[in-house]
Amino acid sequence: MPMNIALIGMSGAGKSHVGERLARTLGFAFVDVDKRLEAKHDEPLQAILDRLGDEAFLEAEEAEVLALAGADRTVIAPGGSIIYSRSAMDLLKRIAKVVYLRVPIETIEARIDVPTRGIVGLGGKTFRELYVQREAFYAAAADLTFDAEGLSETSIISALA
C-alpha cells in the first residue's frame, strides 16, 4: 500500500509550507497542486479561476489530484477546494493519510489577500461563510486534525507513527 500524506485545509492554512518541510524531513516527494495548475496554465491561480470559472477550475484541480493515483512516499498539498471533489477525496483517502490543518479564520485573513488568492466559491459567499462550510467538510474527511498555528512537521510525524 502506498504511503502518502495529503494536507487539506483552507487557502492560507500552511499546506505548502508545512508540506515542503514535512516532505524534506521524511525524504518524500512534495506535490503542490496549485503550483502544478499554475505551471500547466502558465498564469496565477486567480487568473485561472477568473478565466475558467468555479466549475471548470474544480475539474482541472480534480484532474491534477487524480493524476497522482500512483504516488508513493509523497506529501500532497491540494488546493482548499479539493474538498468539493468526491472522486479526488476518495483517491486521497485510499492512497494517503489525510491531515486537516485547521487554522483560525483571523490568522488566514492576516496571511492572505482573499480577493487575489484564487479561492473557489466566493461568488455567492463571504470568505467567512466559505470557511464555516468547508471546515465541516475538512473535519469529516480527515484522518487526523491539527491546529496548525505553530505546527511543526515533527508533531505530524509523531501522530502518524
WOWOQUI-V47135 format. One record per run of one state. SS is the DSSP state (h for helix, s for strand, l for the rest). FROM is the first residue (numbers start at 1). TO is the last residue. Records with the same first field share a line. If there is no record, write none. Layout:
SS=FROM-TO / FROM-TO
This chain:
l=1-3 / 9-14 / 27-28 / 42-44 / 67-73 / 78-79 / 85-85 / 96-96 / 103-104 / 112-113 / 117-126 / 142-143 / 148-152 / 161-161
s=4-8 / 29-32 / 74-77 / 97-102 / 144-147
h=15-26 / 33-41 / 45-66 / 80-84 / 86-95 / 105-111 / 114-116 / 127-141 / 153-160
